[in-house]
Amino acid sequence: MVVSQNFIQLLKKEFSLSAEQIAWGLKQTEAMPSYLPVIFWQYGLINTSQLDLLLDHWG
């Protein structure tokens, strides 16, 4: 799964994640990119409401 630029922009604008945080998340999920929203939540970068929104946009 390739992460689209639209999804990256959503992470930056709607969730206020920095480019560094996004890059870190992408590195953590290289083998399994579908885990990206969960990784952000697991490490406290987003809350559960934001996780739900991300999962809606992810699929």
Distance bins in CASP14 RR format, pairs under 12 A and 6 or more apart:
PFRMAT RR
TARGET T0000
AUTHOR 0000-0000-0000
RMODE 2
METHOD distances of the structure
MODEL  1
1 7 0 0 0 0 0 1 0 0 0 0 0
1 26 0 0 0 0 0 1 0 0 0 0 0
1 29 0 0 0 0 1 0 0 0 0 0 0
1 30 0 0 0 0 0 1 0 0 0 0 0
1 31 0 0 0 0 0 1 0 0 0 0 0
1 32 0 0 0 0 1 0 0 0 0 0 0
1 33 1 0 1 0 0 0 0 0 0 0 0
1 34 1 0 1 0 0 0 0 0 0 0 0
1 35 0 0 0 0 0 1 0 0 0 0 0
1 36 0 0 0 0 1 0 0 0 0 0 0
1 37 0 0 0 0 0 1 0 0 0 0 0
1 58 0 0 0 0 1 0 0 0 0 0 0
1 59 0 0 0 0 1 0 0 0 0 0 0
2 8 0 0 0 0 0 1 0 0 0 0 0
2 26 0 0 0 0 0 1 0 0 0 0 0
2 33 1 0 0 1 0 0 0 0 0 0 0
2 34 0 0 0 0 0 1 0 0 0 0 0
2 36 0 0 0 0 0 1 0 0 0 0 0
3 9 0 0 0 0 0 1 0 0 0 0 0
3 10 0 0 0 0 0 1 0 0 0 0 0
3 11 0 0 0 0 1 0 0 0 0 0 0
3 22 0 0 0 0 1 0 0 0 0 0 0
3 23 0 0 0 0 0 1 0 0 0 0 0
3 25 0 0 0 0 1 0 0 0 0 0 0
3 26 1 0 0 1 0 0 0 0 0 0 0
3 27 0 0 0 0 0 1 0 0 0 0 0
3 29 0 0 0 0 1 0 0 0 0 0 0
3 30 0 0 0 0 0 1 0 0 0 0 0
3 33 1 0 0 1 0 0 0 0 0 0 0
3 34 0 0 0 0 0 1 0 0 0 0 0
3 35 0 0 0 0 0 1 0 0 0 0 0
3 36 1 0 0 1 0 0 0 0 0 0 0
3 37 0 0 0 0 0 1 0 0 0 0 0
3 54 0 0 0 0 0 1 0 0 0 0 0
3 57 0 0 0 0 0 1 0 0 0 0 0
3 58 0 0 0 0 1 0 0 0 0 0 0
3 59 0 0 0 0 0 1 0 0 0 0 0
4 10 0 0 0 0 1 0 0 0 0 0 0
4 11 0 0 0 0 0 1 0 0 0 0 0
4 33 0 0 0 0 0 1 0 0 0 0 0
4 36 0 0 0 0 0 1 0 0 0 0 0
4 57 0 0 0 0 1 0 0 0 0 0 0
4 58 0 0 0 0 0 1 0 0 0 0 0
4 59 0 0 0 0 0 1 0 0 0 0 0
5 11 0 0 0 0 0 1 0 0 0 0 0
5 12 0 0 0 0 0 1 0 0 0 0 0
5 22 0 0 0 0 0 1 0 0 0 0 0
6 12 0 0 0 0 0 1 0 0 0 0 0
6 13 0 0 0 0 0 1 0 0 0 0 0
6 14 0 0 0 0 0 1 0 0 0 0 0
6 57 0 0 0 0 1 0 0 0 0 0 0
6 58 0 0 0 0 0 1 0 0 0 0 0
7 13 0 0 0 0 0 1 0 0 0 0 0
7 14 0 0 0 0 0 1 0 0 0 0 0
7 15 0 0 0 0 0 1 0 0 0 0 0
7 17 0 0 0 0 0 1 0 0 0 0 0
7 22 0 0 0 0 1 0 0 0 0 0 0
7 26 0 0 0 0 0 1 0 0 0 0 0
7 33 0 0 0 0 0 1 0 0 0 0 0
7 36 0 0 0 0 1 0 0 0 0 0 0
7 37 0 0 0 0 1 0 0 0 0 0 0
7 40 0 0 0 0 0 1 0 0 0 0 0
7 53 0 0 0 0 0 1 0 0 0 0 0
7 54 0 0 0 0 1 0 0 0 0 0 0
7 55 0 0 0 0 0 1 0 0 0 0 0
7 56 0 0 0 0 0 1 0 0 0 0 0
7 57 1 0 0 1 0 0 0 0 0 0 0
7 58 1 0 0 1 0 0 0 0 0 0 0
7 59 0 0 0 0 1 0 0 0 0 0 0
8 14 0 0 0 0 0 1 0 0 0 0 0
8 15 0 0 0 0 0 1 0 0 0 0 0
8 17 0 0 0 0 1 0 0 0 0 0 0
8 18 0 0 0 0 0 1 0 0 0 0 0
8 19 0 0 0 0 1 0 0 0 0 0 0
8 21 0 0 0 0 0 1 0 0 0 0 0
8 22 1 0 0 1 0 0 0 0 0 0 0
8 23 0 0 0 0 1 0 0 0 0 0 0
8 25 0 0 0 0 0 1 0 0 0 0 0
8 26 0 0 0 0 1 0 0 0 0 0 0
8 36 0 0 0 0 0 1 0 0 0 0 0
8 54 0 0 0 0 0 1 0 0 0 0 0
8 57 0 0 0 0 0 1 0 0 0 0 0
9 15 0 0 0 0 0 1 0 0 0 0 0
9 17 0 0 0 0 0 1 0 0 0 0 0
9 19 0 0 0 0 0 1 0 0 0 0 0
9 22 0 0 0 0 0 1 0 0 0 0 0
9 57 0 0 0 0 0 1 0 0 0 0 0
10 16 0 0 0 0 0 1 0 0 0 0 0
10 17 0 0 0 0 1 0 0 0 0 0 0
10 22 0 0 0 0 0 1 0 0 0 0 0
10 36 0 0 0 0 0 1 0 0 0 0 0
10 37 0 0 0 0 0 1 0 0 0 0 0
10 40 0 0 0 0 0 1 0 0 0 0 0
10 46 0 0 0 0 0 1 0 0 0 0 0
10 50 0 0 0 0 0 1 0 0 0 0 0
10 53 0 0 0 0 1 0 0 0 0 0 0
10 54 1 0 0 1 0 0 0 0 0 0 0
10 56 0 0 0 0 0 1 0 0 0 0 0
10 57 1 0 0 1 0 0 0 0 0 0 0
10 58 0 0 0 0 1 0 0 0 0 0 0
11 17 1 0 1 0 0 0 0 0 0 0 0
11 18 0 0 0 0 1 0 0 0 0 0 0
11 19 0 0 0 0 1 0 0 0 0 0 0
11 20 0 0 0 0 0 1 0 0 0 0 0
11 21 0 0 0 0 1 0 0 0 0 0 0
11 22 1 0 1 0 0 0 0 0 0 0 0
11 23 0 0 0 0 0 1 0 0 0 0 0
11 24 0 0 0 0 0 1 0 0 0 0 0
11 25 0 0 0 0 1 0 0 0 0 0 0
11 26 0 0 0 0 0 1 0 0 0 0 0
11 36 0 0 0 0 1 0 0 0 0 0 0
11 37 0 0 0 0 1 0 0 0 0 0 0
11 39 0 0 0 0 0 1 0 0 0 0 0
11 40 1 0 0 1 0 0 0 0 0 0 0
11 45 0 0 0 0 1 0 0 0 0 0 0
11 46 0 0 0 0 1 0 0 0 0 0 0
11 50 0 0 0 0 1 0 0 0 0 0 0
11 53 0 0 0 0 0 1 0 0 0 0 0
11 54 1 0 0 1 0 0 0 0 0 0 0
11 57 0 0 0 0 1 0 0 0 0 0 0
11 58 0 0 0 0 0 1 0 0 0 0 0
12 18 1 0 0 1 0 0 0 0 0 0 0
12 19 1 0 0 1 0 0 0 0 0 0 0
12 20 0 0 0 0 0 1 0 0 0 0 0
12 21 0 0 0 0 1 0 0 0 0 0 0
12 22 1 0 0 1 0 0 0 0 0 0 0
12 23 0 0 0 0 0 1 0 0 0 0 0
13 22 0 0 0 0 0 1 0 0 0 0 0
13 57 0 0 0 0 0 1 0 0 0 0 0
14 46 0 0 0 0 1 0 0 0 0 0 0
14 49 0 0 0 0 0 1 0 0 0 0 0
14 50 0 0 0 0 1 0 0 0 0 0 0
14 53 1 0 0 1 0 0 0 0 0 0 0
14 54 0 0 0 0 1 0 0 0 0 0 0
14 56 0 0 0 0 0 1 0 0 0 0 0
14 57 0 0 0 0 1 0 0 0 0 0 0
15 21 0 0 0 0 1 0 0 0 0 0 0
15 22 0 0 0 0 1 0 0 0 0 0 0
15 36 0 0 0 0 0 1 0 0 0 0 0
15 37 0 0 0 0 1 0 0 0 0 0 0
15 40 1 0 0 1 0 0 0 0 0 0 0
15 41 0 0 0 0 0 1 0 0 0 0 0
15 44 0 0 0 0 0 1 0 0 0 0 0
15 45 1 0 0 1 0 0 0 0 0 0 0
15 46 1 0 1 0 0 0 0 0 0 0 0
15 47 0 0 0 0 1 0 0 0 0 0 0
15 49 0 0 0 0 0 1 0 0 0 0 0
15 50 1 0 1 0 0 0 0 0 0 0 0
15 51 0 0 0 0 1 0 0 0 0 0 0
15 53 0 0 0 0 1 0 0 0 0 0 0
15 54 1 0 0 1 0 0 0 0 0 0 0
15 57 0 0 0 0 0 1 0 0 0 0 0
16 22 0 0 0 0 0 1 0 0 0 0 0
16 40 0 0 0 0 0 1 0 0 0 0 0
16 45 0 0 0 0 1 0 0 0 0 0 0
16 46 0 0 0 0 1 0 0 0 0 0 0
16 47 0 0 0 0 0 1 0 0 0 0 0
16 50 0 0 0 0 1 0 0 0 0 0 0
17 23 0 0 0 0 1 0 0 0 0 0 0
17 24 0 0 0 0 1 0 0 0 0 0 0
17 25 0 0 0 0 1 0 0 0 0 0 0
17 26 0 0 0 0 0 1 0 0 0 0 0
17 36 0 0 0 0 0 1 0 0 0 0 0
17 37 0 0 0 0 0 1 0 0 0 0 0
17 39 0 0 0 0 0 1 0 0 0 0 0
17 40 1 0 0 1 0 0 0 0 0 0 0
17 41 0 0 0 0 0 1 0 0 0 0 0
17 43 0 0 0 0 0 1 0 0 0 0 0
17 44 0 0 0 0 0 1 0 0 0 0 0
17 45 1 0 0 1 0 0 0 0 0 0 0
17 46 1 0 0 1 0 0 0 0 0 0 0
17 50 0 0 0 0 1 0 0 0 0 0 0
17 54 0 0 0 0 0 1 0 0 0 0 0
18 24 0 0 0 0 1 0 0 0 0 0 0
18 25 0 0 0 0 0 1 0 0 0 0 0
18 40 0 0 0 0 0 1 0 0 0 0 0
18 45 0 0 0 0 1 0 0 0 0 0 0
19 25 0 0 0 0 0 1 0 0 0 0 0
19 26 0 0 0 0 0 1 0 0 0 0 0
20 26 0 0 0 0 0 1 0 0 0 0 0
20 27 0 0 0 0 0 1 0 0 0 0 0
20 45 0 0 0 0 0 1 0 0 0 0 0
21 27 0 0 0 0 0 1 0 0 0 0 0
21 28 0 0 0 0 0 1 0 0 0 0 0
21 36 0 0 0 0 0 1 0 0 0 0 0
21 39 0 0 0 0 0 1 0 0 0 0 0
21 40 1 0 0 1 0 0 0 0 0 0 0
21 43 0 0 0 0 1 0 0 0 0 0 0
21 44 0 0 0 0 0 1 0 0 0 0 0
21 45 1 0 1 0 0 0 0 0 0 0 0
21 46 0 0 0 0 1 0 0 0 0 0 0
22 28 0 0 0 0 0 1 0 0 0 0 0
22 29 0 0 0 0 0 1 0 0 0 0 0
22 36 0 0 0 0 1 0 0 0 0 0 0
22 37 0 0 0 0 0 1 0 0 0 0 0
22 39 0 0 0 0 0 1 0 0 0 0 0
22 40 0 0 0 0 1 0 0 0 0 0 0
22 45 0 0 0 0 1 0 0 0 0 0 0
22 46 0 0 0 0 0 1 0 0 0 0 0
22 54 0 0 0 0 0 1 0 0 0 0 0
23 29 0 0 0 0 0 1 0 0 0 0 0
23 30 0 0 0 0 0 1 0 0 0 0 0
23 36 0 0 0 0 0 1 0 0 0 0 0
24 30 0 0 0 0 0 1 0 0 0 0 0
24 36 0 0 0 0 0 1 0 0 0 0 0
24 39 0 0 0 0 1 0 0 0 0 0 0
24 40 0 0 0 0 1 0 0 0 0 0 0
24 43 0 0 0 0 1 0 0 0 0 0 0
24 45 0 0 0 0 1 0 0 0 0 0 0
25 32 0 0 0 0 0 1 0 0 0 0 0
25 33 0 0 0 0 1 0 0 0 0 0 0
25 35 0 0 0 0 1 0 0 0 0 0 0
25 36 1 0 0 1 0 0 0 0 0 0 0
25 37 0 0 0 0 1 0 0 0 0 0 0
25 38 0 0 0 0 0 1 0 0 0 0 0
25 39 1 0 1 0 0 0 0 0 0 0 0
25 40 1 0 0 1 0 0 0 0 0 0 0
25 41 0 0 0 0 0 1 0 0 0 0 0
25 42 0 0 0 0 0 1 0 0 0 0 0
25 43 0 0 0 0 1 0 0 0 0 0 0
25 44 0 0 0 0 0 1 0 0 0 0 0
25 45 0 0 0 0 1 0 0 0 0 0 0
25 46 0 0 0 0 0 1 0 0 0 0 0
26 32 0 0 0 0 0 1 0 0 0 0 0
26 33 1 0 0 1 0 0 0 0 0 0 0
26 35 0 0 0 0 0 1 0 0 0 0 0
26 36 1 0 0 1 0 0 0 0 0 0 0
26 37 0 0 0 0 0 1 0 0 0 0 0
26 39 0 0 0 0 1 0 0 0 0 0 0
26 40 0 0 0 0 0 1 0 0 0 0 0
27 33 0 0 0 0 0 1 0 0 0 0 0
27 36 0 0 0 0 0 1 0 0 0 0 0
27 39 0 0 0 0 1 0 0 0 0 0 0
28 35 1 0 0 1 0 0 0 0 0 0 0
28 36 0 0 0 0 1 0 0 0 0 0 0
28 37 0 0 0 0 0 1 0 0 0 0 0
28 38 0 0 0 0 0 1 0 0 0 0 0
28 39 1 0 1 0 0 0 0 0 0 0 0
28 40 0 0 0 0 1 0 0 0 0 0 0
28 42 0 0 0 0 1 0 0 0 0 0 0
28 43 0 0 0 0 1 0 0 0 0 0 0
28 45 0 0 0 0 0 1 0 0 0 0 0
29 35 1 0 1 0 0 0 0 0 0 0 0
29 36 1 0 1 0 0 0 0 0 0 0 0
29 37 0 0 0 0 1 0 0 0 0 0 0
29 38 0 0 0 0 1 0 0 0 0 0 0
29 39 1 0 1 0 0 0 0 0 0 0 0
29 40 0 0 0 0 1 0 0 0 0 0 0
29 42 0 0 0 0 0 1 0 0 0 0 0
29 43 0 0 0 0 0 1 0 0 0 0 0
29 58 0 0 0 0 0 1 0 0 0 0 0
30 36 0 0 0 0 0 1 0 0 0 0 0
30 39 0 0 0 0 0 1 0 0 0 0 0
31 39 0 0 0 0 0 1 0 0 0 0 0
32 38 0 0 0 0 1 0 0 0 0 0 0
32 39 0 0 0 0 1 0 0 0 0 0 0
33 39 0 0 0 0 1 0 0 0 0 0 0
33 58 0 0 0 0 1 0 0 0 0 0 0
33 59 0 0 0 0 0 1 0 0 0 0 0
34 54 0 0 0 0 0 1 0 0 0 0 0
34 55 0 0 0 0 0 1 0 0 0 0 0
34 58 1 0 0 1 0 0 0 0 0 0 0
34 59 0 0 0 0 1 0 0 0 0 0 0
35 41 0 0 0 0 0 1 0 0 0 0 0
35 42 0 0 0 0 1 0 0 0 0 0 0
35 43 0 0 0 0 0 1 0 0 0 0 0
35 51 0 0 0 0 0 1 0 0 0 0 0
35 54 0 0 0 0 0 1 0 0 0 0 0
35 55 0 0 0 0 0 1 0 0 0 0 0
35 58 0 0 0 0 0 1 0 0 0 0 0
36 42 0 0 0 0 0 1 0 0 0 0 0
36 43 0 0 0 0 0 1 0 0 0 0 0
36 45 0 0 0 0 0 1 0 0 0 0 0
36 46 0 0 0 0 0 1 0 0 0 0 0
36 51 0 0 0 0 0 1 0 0 0 0 0
36 54 0 0 0 0 1 0 0 0 0 0 0
36 55 0 0 0 0 0 1 0 0 0 0 0
36 57 0 0 0 0 0 1 0 0 0 0 0
36 58 1 0 0 1 0 0 0 0 0 0 0
36 59 0 0 0 0 0 1 0 0 0 0 0
37 43 0 0 0 0 0 1 0 0 0 0 0
37 44 0 0 0 0 0 1 0 0 0 0 0
37 45 0 0 0 0 0 1 0 0 0 0 0
37 46 1 0 0 1 0 0 0 0 0 0 0
37 47 0 0 0 0 0 1 0 0 0 0 0
37 48 0 0 0 0 0 1 0 0 0 0 0
37 50 0 0 0 0 1 0 0 0 0 0 0
37 51 1 0 1 0 0 0 0 0 0 0 0
37 52 0 0 0 0 1 0 0 0 0 0 0
37 53 0 0 0 0 1 0 0 0 0 0 0
37 54 1 0 1 0 0 0 0 0 0 0 0
37 55 1 0 1 0 0 0 0 0 0 0 0
37 56 0 0 0 0 1 0 0 0 0 0 0
37 57 0 0 0 0 1 0 0 0 0 0 0
37 58 1 0 1 0 0 0 0 0 0 0 0
37 59 0 0 0 0 1 0 0 0 0 0 0
38 44 0 0 0 0 0 1 0 0 0 0 0
38 45 0 0 0 0 0 1 0 0 0 0 0
38 46 0 0 0 0 1 0 0 0 0 0 0
38 48 0 0 0 0 0 1 0 0 0 0 0
38 50 0 0 0 0 0 1 0 0 0 0 0
38 51 1 0 0 1 0 0 0 0 0 0 0
38 52 0 0 0 0 0 1 0 0 0 0 0
38 54 0 0 0 0 1 0 0 0 0 0 0
38 55 0 0 0 0 1 0 0 0 0 0 0
38 58 0 0 0 0 1 0 0 0 0 0 0
39 45 0 0 0 0 1 0 0 0 0 0 0
39 46 0 0 0 0 1 0 0 0 0 0 0
39 51 0 0 0 0 0 1 0 0 0 0 0
39 54 0 0 0 0 0 1 0 0 0 0 0
40 46 1 0 1 0 0 0 0 0 0 0 0
40 47 0 0 0 0 1 0 0 0 0 0 0
40 48 0 0 0 0 0 1 0 0 0 0 0
40 50 0 0 0 0 1 0 0 0 0 0 0
40 51 1 0 0 1 0 0 0 0 0 0 0
40 53 0 0 0 0 0 1 0 0 0 0 0
40 54 1 0 0 1 0 0 0 0 0 0 0
40 55 0 0 0 0 0 1 0 0 0 0 0
40 58 0 0 0 0 0 1 0 0 0 0 0
41 47 1 0 0 1 0 0 0 0 0 0 0
41 48 1 0 0 1 0 0 0 0 0 0 0
41 49 0 0 0 0 0 1 0 0 0 0 0
41 50 1 0 0 1 0 0 0 0 0 0 0
41 51 1 0 1 0 0 0 0 0 0 0 0
41 52 0 0 0 0 1 0 0 0 0 0 0
41 53 0 0 0 0 0 1 0 0 0 0 0
41 54 0 0 0 0 1 0 0 0 0 0 0
41 55 0 0 0 0 1 0 0 0 0 0 0
41 58 0 0 0 0 0 1 0 0 0 0 0
42 48 0 0 0 0 0 1 0 0 0 0 0
42 51 0 0 0 0 1 0 0 0 0 0 0
43 51 0 0 0 0 0 1 0 0 0 0 0
44 50 0 0 0 0 1 0 0 0 0 0 0
44 51 0 0 0 0 1 0 0 0 0 0 0
45 51 0 0 0 0 1 0 0 0 0 0 0
45 54 0 0 0 0 0 1 0 0 0 0 0
46 52 0 0 0 0 1 0 0 0 0 0 0
46 53 0 0 0 0 1 0 0 0 0 0 0
46 54 1 0 0 1 0 0 0 0 0 0 0
46 55 0 0 0 0 0 1 0 0 0 0 0
47 53 0 0 0 0 1 0 0 0 0 0 0
47 54 0 0 0 0 0 1 0 0 0 0 0
48 54 0 0 0 0 0 1 0 0 0 0 0
48 55 0 0 0 0 0 1 0 0 0 0 0
49 55 0 0 0 0 0 1 0 0 0 0 0
49 56 0 0 0 0 0 1 0 0 0 0 0
50 56 0 0 0 0 0 1 0 0 0 0 0
50 57 0 0 0 0 0 1 0 0 0 0 0
50 58 0 0 0 0 0 1 0 0 0 0 0
51 57 0 0 0 0 0 1 0 0 0 0 0
51 58 0 0 0 0 1 0 0 0 0 0 0
52 58 0 0 0 0 0 1 0 0 0 0 0
53 59 0 0 0 0 0 1 0 0 0 0 0
END
